[in-house]
Amino acid sequence: MNKQVKRKDEESMDRTKAMIMKGASKLDLSEVKRYDIAQIHDPFAKPSTRAKTSRPCSVESDQDVWVEKLLSNKKTGQLHSFFESKKTGRRVEDEPPTGASRVVYLRNSYVVRKTEQASPSASKTPNNRGSRGMNYTKKKRWI
């Protein structure tokens, strides 16, 4: 006796799964295929007021798009990921800075493919430790 009731606009929700995240327009056309920019949006979802009031946030967003990029060491073949600001060009290792409003991550398949191409002895994931900071010398190259 328990029938499932379909929402009136359930078909329109399927169309919204192809939405693109904010900030994706800052990418070059050649870069779009590398990044995971699909965004699922449910127009019927209510924002949670409990979560909003339980964790007040004192961090202000920078209204900038941060894009993940890879850097390769020519000698060892290790990959290092970093994040670059599209507005200022500032580069930060490991993770986007606190207050980053929009972050565009690389697709996992792209990272794995580039890791395999860089060196067969390199690890399967990029080295995100970054103990020496961002040092761009001749031994590193952009991917």
Backbone as a printed PyTorch tensor [residue, N CA C, xyz], in Angstrom:
tensor([[[  0.7980,  -1.1910,   0.0000],
         [  0.0000,   0.0000,   0.0000],
         [  0.8480,   1.2660,   0.0000]],

        [[  2.1000,   1.1210,   0.3660],
         [  2.9740,   2.2880,   0.4560],
         [  3.5330,   2.6070,  -0.9280]],

        [[  2.9990,   3.6160,  -1.5630],
         [  3.4460,   4.0040,  -2.8970],
         [  4.5180,   5.0750,  -2.7900]],

        [[  5.4580,   5.0060,  -3.7110],
         [  6.4630,   6.0620,  -3.7640],
         [  5.8850,   7.2400,  -4.5260]],

        [[  5.9940,   8.3850,  -3.9490],
         [  5.4910,   9.5910,  -4.5870],
         [  6.6610,  10.2900,  -5.2530]],

        [[  6.5460,  10.5030,  -6.5500],
         [  7.6070,  11.1990,  -7.2790],
         [  7.4170,  12.6940,  -7.1520]],

        [[  8.5090,  13.3700,  -7.0840],
         [  8.4440,  14.8230,  -7.0580],
         [  7.9980,  15.3330,  -8.4130]],

        [[  7.4090,  16.4790,  -8.3850],
         [  6.8510,  17.0480,  -9.6060],
         [  7.9390,  17.3230, -10.6450]],

        [[  9.0600,  17.8530, -10.1870],
         [ 10.1220,  18.2200, -11.1220],
         [ 11.3250,  17.2890, -11.0070]],

        [[ 11.1090,  15.9960, -10.8350],
         [ 12.2240,  15.0730, -10.6870],
         [ 13.0530,  14.9930, -11.9700]],

        [[ 12.3750,  15.1200, -13.1060],
         [ 13.1110,  15.0960, -14.3690],
         [ 14.0180,  16.3140, -14.4950]],

        [[ 13.5610,  17.4540, -14.0080],
         [ 14.3920,  18.6570, -14.0980],
         [ 15.6030,  18.5540, -13.1870]],

        [[ 15.4950,  17.7820, -12.0890],
         [ 16.6350,  17.6030, -11.2090],
         [ 17.7340,  16.8140, -11.9200]],

        [[ 17.3630,  15.8590, -12.7780],
         [ 18.3540,  15.1090, -13.5340],
         [ 19.1270,  16.0250, -14.4660]],

        [[ 18.4570,  17.0220, -15.0020],
         [ 19.1390,  17.9580, -15.8950],
         [ 20.1210,  18.8440, -15.1370]],

        [[ 19.8510,  19.1040, -13.8760],
         [ 20.7320,  19.9900, -13.1190],
         [ 22.0080,  19.2960, -12.6660]],

        [[ 22.1070,  17.9780, -12.8280],
         [ 23.3280,  17.2750, -12.4540],
         [ 24.4920,  17.6660, -13.3460]],

        [[ 24.2100,  18.2180, -14.4990],
         [ 25.2650,  18.6150, -15.4200],
         [ 25.7350,  20.0420, -15.1620]],

        [[ 25.3430,  20.6120, -14.0360],
         [ 25.7550,  21.9780, -13.7300],
         [ 27.2630,  22.0470, -13.5250]],

        [[ 27.8080,  23.1910, -13.7830],
         [ 29.2390,  23.4250, -13.6270],
         [ 29.4330,  24.3020, -12.4030]],

        [[ 30.4670,  24.0140, -11.6190],
         [ 30.6890,  24.7760, -10.3950],
         [ 31.1230,  26.2010, -10.6880]],

        [[ 30.8790,  27.0910,  -9.7400],
         [ 31.3080,  28.4750,  -9.8810],
         [ 32.8230,  28.5230,  -9.9080]],

        [[ 33.3610,  29.3910, -10.7400],
         [ 34.8050,  29.5240, -10.8450],
         [ 35.3900,  28.7450, -12.0050]],

        [[ 34.6160,  27.8400, -12.6030],
         [ 35.1270,  27.0420, -13.7140],
         [ 35.3590,  27.9000, -14.9510]],

        [[ 34.6960,  29.0370, -15.0390],
         [ 34.8820,  29.9060, -16.1980],
         [ 36.2540,  30.5740, -16.1910]],

        [[ 36.9530,  30.5380, -15.0590],
         [ 38.2920,  31.1220, -14.9830],
         [ 39.3460,  30.2120, -15.6050]],

        [[ 38.9900,  28.9540, -15.8960],
         [ 39.9400,  28.0130, -16.4810],
         [ 40.0810,  28.2550, -17.9740]],

        [[ 41.2670,  27.9510, -18.4990],
         [ 41.4680,  27.9910, -19.9410],
         [ 40.7510,  26.8030, -20.5650]],

        [[ 40.4340,  26.9030, -21.8600],
         [ 39.7390,  25.8020, -22.5260],
         [ 40.5780,  24.5330, -22.5370]],

        [[ 41.8940,  24.6790, -22.6060],
         [ 42.7530,  23.4970, -22.6110],
         [ 42.8280,  22.8410, -21.2350]],

        [[ 42.4730,  23.5650, -20.1750],
         [ 42.5530,  23.0360, -18.8210],
         [ 41.2710,  22.3570, -18.3560]],

        [[ 40.1610,  22.6210, -18.9980],
         [ 38.8620,  22.1670, -18.5050],
         [ 38.7980,  20.6500, -18.3780]],

        [[ 39.3790,  19.9000, -19.3100],
         [ 39.2680,  18.4470, -19.2740],
         [ 40.0460,  17.8270, -18.1150]],

        [[ 40.9760,  18.5510, -17.5170],
         [ 41.7750,  18.0140, -16.4140],
         [ 41.0830,  18.1180, -15.0650]],

        [[ 40.1330,  19.0170, -14.9370],
         [ 39.5850,  19.3430, -13.6230],
         [ 38.1930,  18.7710, -13.4210]],

        [[ 37.8840,  18.4760, -12.1730],
         [ 36.5920,  17.9360, -11.7860],
         [ 35.6790,  19.1100, -11.4600]],

        [[ 34.8880,  19.5550, -12.4470],
         [ 34.0810,  20.7590, -12.2750],
         [ 32.5870,  20.4770, -12.2740]],

        [[ 32.2010,  19.1990, -12.3120],
         [ 30.7740,  18.8710, -12.2730],
         [ 30.2520,  19.1080, -10.8650]],

        [[ 29.0320,  19.5550, -10.7710],
         [ 28.4420,  19.8480,  -9.4720],
         [ 27.0130,  19.3400,  -9.4630]],

        [[ 26.6580,  18.6020,  -8.4270],
         [ 25.2950,  18.1000,  -8.3100],
         [ 24.5110,  19.0830,  -7.4570]],

        [[ 23.3540,  19.4610,  -7.9520],
         [ 22.5490,  20.4660,  -7.2660],
         [ 21.1350,  19.9340,  -7.1070]],

        [[ 20.6450,  19.9300,  -5.8880],
         [ 19.2760,  19.5120,  -5.6220],
         [ 18.4630,  20.7480,  -5.2700]],

        [[ 17.5790,  21.1940,  -6.1640],
         [ 16.8210,  22.4130,  -5.8880],
         [ 15.8220,  22.2610,  -4.7470]],

        [[ 15.5110,  21.0180,  -4.3450],
         [ 14.5390,  20.7960,  -3.2840],
         [ 15.1850,  20.7100,  -1.9040]],

        [[ 16.5060,  20.6980,  -1.8340],
         [ 17.1930,  20.5680,  -0.5480],
         [ 17.0940,  21.8680,   0.2430]],

        [[ 16.8160,  21.7260,   1.5270],
         [ 16.7440,  22.8960,   2.4000],
         [ 18.1090,  23.1210,   3.0480]],

        [[ 18.5160,  24.3550,   3.2140],
         [ 19.7560,  24.5970,   3.9450],
         [ 19.5540,  24.2820,   5.4250]],

        [[ 20.5400,  23.6960,   6.0330],
         [ 20.4410,  23.3050,   7.4330],
         [ 20.7200,  24.4980,   8.3360]],

        [[ 19.7130,  24.9280,   9.0720],
         [ 19.9140,  26.0570,   9.9890],
         [ 20.6500,  25.6070,  11.2420]],

        [[ 20.5000,  24.3540,  11.6270],
         [ 21.1910,  23.8460,  12.8080],
         [ 22.7050,  23.8560,  12.5830]],

        [[ 23.1450,  23.3780,  11.4460],
         [ 24.5760,  23.3650,  11.1630],
         [ 25.1200,  24.7800,  11.0230]],

        [[ 24.3210,  25.6540,  10.4850],
         [ 24.7600,  27.0350,  10.2860],
         [ 24.9760,  27.7510,  11.6190]],

        [[ 24.0750,  27.5230,  12.5810],
         [ 24.1940,  28.2090,  13.8670],
         [ 25.1370,  27.5100,  14.8320]],

        [[ 25.4020,  26.2210,  14.6390],
         [ 26.2600,  25.5030,  15.5760],
         [ 27.7350,  25.8180,  15.3770]],

        [[ 28.1280,  26.1680,  14.1750],
         [ 29.5350,  26.4660,  13.9030],
         [ 29.6670,  27.8440,  13.2750]],

        [[ 29.7010,  28.8830,  14.0810],
         [ 29.8960,  30.2060,  13.4850],
         [ 31.3020,  30.3160,  12.9080]],

        [[ 31.3950,  30.8360,  11.7260],
         [ 32.6800,  30.9150,  11.0260],
         [ 33.1930,  32.3490,  11.0630]],

        [[ 34.4190,  32.5050,  11.5670],
         [ 35.0070,  33.8400,  11.6310],
         [ 35.9220,  34.1090,  10.4400]],

        [[ 36.1110,  33.1110,   9.5740],
         [ 36.9960,  33.2570,   8.4250],
         [ 36.2120,  33.8580,   7.2680]],

        [[ 36.7570,  34.8910,   6.6680],
         [ 36.1040,  35.5140,   5.5210],
         [ 36.6890,  34.9500,   4.2370]],

        [[ 35.8410,  34.7820,   3.2280],
         [ 36.3210,  34.2300,   1.9650],
         [ 37.0360,  35.3050,   1.1590]],

        [[ 37.9100,  34.8480,   0.2670],
         [ 38.7060,  35.7870,  -0.5280],
         [ 38.0950,  36.0720,  -1.8970]],

        [[ 36.9590,  35.4570,  -2.2150],
         [ 36.2720,  35.6530,  -3.5010],
         [ 37.2090,  35.3910,  -4.6810]],

        [[ 37.9980,  34.3440,  -4.5780],
         [ 38.9750,  33.9990,  -5.5990],
         [ 38.8150,  32.5250,  -5.9500]],

        [[ 39.3290,  32.1280,  -7.1020],
         [ 39.2990,  30.7430,  -7.5380],
         [ 40.7060,  30.1790,  -7.3800]],

        [[ 40.8270,  29.0830,  -6.6330],
         [ 42.1040,  28.4120,  -6.4300],
         [ 42.0990,  27.1340,  -7.2560]],

        [[ 43.1250,  26.9430,  -8.0920],
         [ 43.1980,  25.8170,  -9.0150],
         [ 44.3680,  24.9270,  -8.6170]],

        [[ 44.1150,  23.6160,  -8.5310],
         [ 45.1760,  22.6650,  -8.1940],
         [ 46.0200,  22.3900,  -9.4330]],

        [[ 47.3350,  22.3840,  -9.2730],
         [ 48.2500,  22.0830, -10.3710],
         [ 49.3200,  21.1280,  -9.8820]],

        [[ 50.0460,  20.5040, -10.8240],
         [ 51.1010,  19.5580, -10.4940],
         [ 52.4530,  20.0900, -10.9300]],

        [[ 53.4670,  19.7600, -10.1470],
         [ 54.8410,  20.1210, -10.4530],
         [ 55.6530,  18.8390, -10.3720]],

        [[ 56.5310,  18.5980, -11.3570],
         [ 57.2920,  17.3630, -11.4110],
         [ 58.7790,  17.6380, -11.2420]],

        [[ 59.4640,  16.7720, -10.4980],
         [ 60.9030,  16.8580, -10.3280],
         [ 61.5470,  16.0150, -11.4240]],

        [[ 62.4550,  16.6050, -12.2180],
         [ 63.0550,  15.8790, -13.3380],
         [ 63.9280,  14.7190, -12.8700]],

        [[ 64.6560,  14.8900, -11.7650],
         [ 65.5540,  13.8340, -11.2990],
         [ 64.8010,  12.6480, -10.7120]],

        [[ 63.9350,  12.9120,  -9.7700],
         [ 63.2680,  11.8200,  -9.0610],
         [ 61.9440,  11.4230,  -9.6860]],

        [[ 61.3170,  12.3210, -10.4220],
         [ 60.0230,  12.0280, -11.0280],
         [ 58.8570,  12.1820, -10.0740]],

        [[ 59.1090,  12.6860,  -8.8750],
         [ 58.0250,  12.8700,  -7.9120],
         [ 57.1440,  14.0410,  -8.3230]],

        [[ 55.8580,  13.8890,  -8.0720],
         [ 54.9020,  14.9540,  -8.3530],
         [ 54.5450,  15.6770,  -7.0640]],

        [[ 54.4430,  16.9800,  -7.1390],
         [ 54.0330,  17.8060,  -6.0110],
         [ 52.8050,  18.5930,  -6.4490]],

        [[ 51.7780,  18.5640,  -5.6360],
         [ 50.5970,  19.3510,  -5.9790],
         [ 50.6450,  20.6770,  -5.2390]],

        [[ 50.1080,  21.7010,  -5.8760],
         [ 50.0050,  23.0100,  -5.2490],
         [ 48.7630,  23.6910,  -5.7820]],

        [[ 48.3890,  24.7730,  -5.1530],
         [ 47.2010,  25.5220,  -5.5420],
         [ 47.6160,  26.9180,  -5.9560]],

        [[ 47.0420,  27.3860,  -7.0730],
         [ 47.3840,  28.6950,  -7.6170],
         [ 46.1280,  29.5610,  -7.6740]],

        [[ 46.2800,  30.8050,  -7.2510],
         [ 45.1800,  31.7610,  -7.2800],
         [ 45.0390,  32.3110,  -8.6900]],

        [[ 43.8230,  32.3090,  -9.2100],
         [ 43.5960,  32.8660, -10.5450],
         [ 43.6020,  34.3870, -10.5220]],

        [[ 43.2730,  34.9840,  -9.3920],
         [ 43.2210,  36.4380,  -9.2970],
         [ 44.6150,  37.0450,  -9.1120]],

        [[ 45.3860,  36.5030,  -8.1700],
         [ 46.6800,  37.1020,  -7.8250],
         [ 47.8700,  36.3280,  -8.3580]],

        [[ 47.7000,  35.0500,  -8.6900],
         [ 48.8130,  34.2360,  -9.1510],
         [ 49.6310,  33.6500,  -8.0080]],

        [[ 49.2100,  33.8520,  -6.7770],
         [ 49.9280,  33.3290,  -5.6110],
         [ 49.8350,  31.8100,  -5.5830]],

        [[ 50.9270,  31.1570,  -5.1790],
         [ 50.9690,  29.6970,  -5.1380],
         [ 51.1580,  29.2240,  -3.7050]],

        [[ 50.3930,  28.1840,  -3.3480],
         [ 50.4500,  27.6280,  -2.0030],
         [ 50.5510,  26.1150,  -2.1310]],

        [[ 51.4740,  25.4970,  -1.3870],
         [ 51.6160,  24.0430,  -1.4300],
         [ 50.5780,  23.3550,  -0.5620]],

        [[ 50.4010,  22.0800,  -0.8090],
         [ 49.6200,  21.1410,  -0.0040],
         [ 48.1100,  21.3220,  -0.0880]],

        [[ 47.5790,  22.4310,   0.3620],
         [ 46.1300,  22.6030,   0.3970],
         [ 45.7920,  24.0680,   0.1840]],

        [[ 44.5730,  24.3440,  -0.2590],
         [ 44.2020,  25.7500,  -0.4550],
         [ 44.1930,  26.4900,   0.8760]],

        [[ 44.4370,  27.7850,   0.8630],
         [ 44.4890,  28.5300,   2.1220],
         [ 43.1180,  28.6240,   2.7870]],

        [[ 43.1420,  28.9130,   4.0650],
         [ 41.9050,  29.1080,   4.8090],
         [ 41.1640,  30.3040,   4.2280]],

        [[ 39.8970,  30.1420,   3.9880],
         [ 39.1030,  31.2240,   3.4230],
         [ 38.9990,  31.1720,   1.9130]],

        [[ 39.5440,  30.1330,   1.2840],
         [ 39.4070,  29.9970,  -0.1670],
         [ 37.9400,  29.7160,  -0.4760]],

        [[ 37.3310,  30.5800,  -1.2770],
         [ 35.8980,  30.4310,  -1.5100],
         [ 35.5880,  29.3730,  -2.5560]],

        [[ 36.3860,  29.2720,  -3.5910],
         [ 36.1560,  28.2750,  -4.6390],
         [ 37.4640,  27.5620,  -4.9410]],

        [[ 37.4290,  26.2310,  -4.9360],
         [ 38.6190,  25.4240,  -5.1990],
         [ 38.2890,  24.4540,  -6.3170]],

        [[ 39.1450,  24.4010,  -7.3400],
         [ 38.9710,  23.4810,  -8.4610],
         [ 40.0780,  22.4400,  -8.3620]],

        [[ 39.6900,  21.1820,  -8.1070],
         [ 40.6510,  20.1010,  -7.9370],
         [ 40.8770,  19.3780,  -9.2590]],

        [[ 42.0740,  18.7780,  -9.4060],
         [ 42.3700,  17.9430, -10.5620],
         [ 41.5840,  16.6390, -10.4510]],

        [[ 41.2570,  16.0540, -11.5950],
         [ 40.6000,  14.7500, -11.5850],
         [ 41.6130,  13.7070, -11.1120]],

        [[ 41.1480,  12.7090, -10.3640],
         [ 42.0410,  11.6590,  -9.8760],
         [ 42.6460,  10.8750, -11.0280]],

        [[ 41.8870,  10.6470, -12.0860],
         [ 42.4040,   9.8970, -13.2310],
         [ 43.5600,  10.6430, -13.8940]],

        [[ 43.4810,  11.9680, -13.9270],
         [ 44.5620,  12.7700, -14.5130],
         [ 45.8230,  12.6730, -13.6600]],

        [[ 45.6760,  12.7210, -12.3470],
         [ 46.8320,  12.6370, -11.4480],
         [ 47.5030,  11.2760, -11.5760]],

        [[ 46.7140,  10.2070, -11.6210],
         [ 47.2780,   8.8610, -11.7440],
         [ 47.9970,   8.7060, -13.0730]],

        [[ 47.3980,   9.1940, -14.1560],
         [ 48.0290,   9.0790, -15.4720],
         [ 49.3470,   9.8360, -15.5250]],

        [[ 49.3820,  11.0530, -14.9950],
         [ 50.6130,  11.8390, -14.9990],
         [ 51.6730,  11.2310, -14.0950]],

        [[ 51.2580,  10.5870, -13.0070],
         [ 52.2070,   9.9280, -12.1150],
         [ 52.8670,   8.7570, -12.8240]],

        [[ 52.0790,   7.9940, -13.5560],
         [ 52.6340,   6.8560, -14.2910],
         [ 53.5450,   7.3140, -15.4170]],

        [[ 53.2200,   8.4250, -16.0690],
         [ 54.0510,   8.9320, -17.1550],
         [ 55.3460,   9.5440, -16.6420]],

        [[ 55.3080,  10.1500, -15.4640],
         [ 56.4820,  10.8480, -14.9370],
         [ 57.6190,   9.8720, -14.6680]],

        [[ 57.3500,   8.8060, -13.9790],
         [ 58.3850,   7.8360, -13.6560],
         [ 57.7290,   6.5770, -13.1250]],

        [[ 58.1700,   5.4040, -13.5980],
         [ 57.5820,   4.1830, -13.0610],
         [ 57.9720,   3.9390, -11.6040]],

        [[ 59.0770,   4.5480, -11.1530],
         [ 59.5020,   4.3580,  -9.7670],
         [ 58.8200,   5.3250,  -8.8110]],

        [[ 58.1100,   6.3180,  -9.3570],
         [ 57.4420,   7.3110,  -8.5000],
         [ 56.2390,   6.6780,  -7.8170]],

        [[ 55.8530,   7.2260,  -6.7060],
         [ 54.7030,   6.7070,  -5.9740],
         [ 53.4200,   7.0050,  -6.7510]],

        [[ 52.3400,   6.3630,  -6.3620],
         [ 51.0770,   6.5090,  -7.0790],
         [ 50.3160,   7.7740,  -6.7180]],

        [[ 50.7280,   8.4660,  -5.6790],
         [ 50.0660,   9.7170,  -5.3200],
         [ 51.1040,  10.8110,  -5.2230]],

        [[ 50.7190,  12.0530,  -5.4540],
         [ 51.6920,  13.1350,  -5.3620],
         [ 52.1960,  13.3170,  -3.9400]],

        [[ 53.4460,  13.7530,  -3.8240],
         [ 54.0420,  14.0100,  -2.5230],
         [ 53.5990,  15.3860,  -2.0660]],

        [[ 52.7750,  15.4350,  -1.0380],
         [ 52.2100,  16.7010,  -0.5900],
         [ 52.8860,  17.2410,   0.6560]],

        [[ 54.0470,  16.7170,   1.0230],
         [ 54.6680,  17.1650,   2.2680],
         [ 55.2390,  18.5610,   2.1410]],

        [[ 55.9800,  18.8490,   1.0970],
         [ 56.4650,  20.2000,   0.8390],
         [ 57.2840,  20.7850,   1.9660]],

        [[ 58.3360,  20.0960,   2.4150],
         [ 59.0950,  20.5790,   3.5610],
         [ 59.9830,  21.7730,   3.2220]],

        [[ 60.3450,  21.9510,   1.9490],
         [ 61.2480,  23.0410,   1.5840],
         [ 60.5240,  24.2550,   1.0260]],

        [[ 59.2400,  24.2180,   0.9070],
         [ 58.5150,  25.3410,   0.3240],
         [ 58.5420,  25.2710,  -1.1900]],

        [[ 58.0130,  26.2790,  -1.8520],
         [ 57.9520,  26.2890,  -3.3120],
         [ 59.2650,  26.8140,  -3.8660]],

        [[ 60.0910,  25.9250,  -4.3600],
         [ 61.3860,  26.2910,  -4.9060],
         [ 61.3920,  25.8950,  -6.3770]],

        [[ 61.2340,  26.8470,  -7.2680],
         [ 61.1660,  26.5680,  -8.6950],
         [ 62.5630,  26.7080,  -9.2810]],

        [[ 63.2360,  25.5760,  -9.4570],
         [ 64.5730,  25.5720, -10.0510],
         [ 64.5090,  24.8220, -11.3680]],

        [[ 65.6750,  24.6440, -12.0050],
         [ 65.7110,  23.9870, -13.3100],
         [ 65.3610,  22.5100, -13.2280]],

        [[ 65.5010,  21.8980, -12.0620],
         [ 65.2370,  20.4740, -11.9730],
         [ 63.7440,  20.1380, -11.9270]],

        [[ 62.8830,  21.1470, -11.7930],
         [ 61.4440,  20.9030, -11.7800],
         [ 60.8260,  21.4340, -13.0660]],

        [[ 59.7840,  20.7750, -13.5150],
         [ 59.1210,  21.2200, -14.7370],
         [ 57.6190,  21.1840, -14.5300]],

        [[ 56.9270,  22.0350, -15.2740],
         [ 55.4680,  22.0940, -15.2000],
         [ 54.8780,  20.9570, -15.9950]],

        [[ 53.7480,  20.4640, -15.5530],
         [ 53.0340,  19.4230, -16.3060],
         [ 51.7880,  20.0390, -16.8740]]])
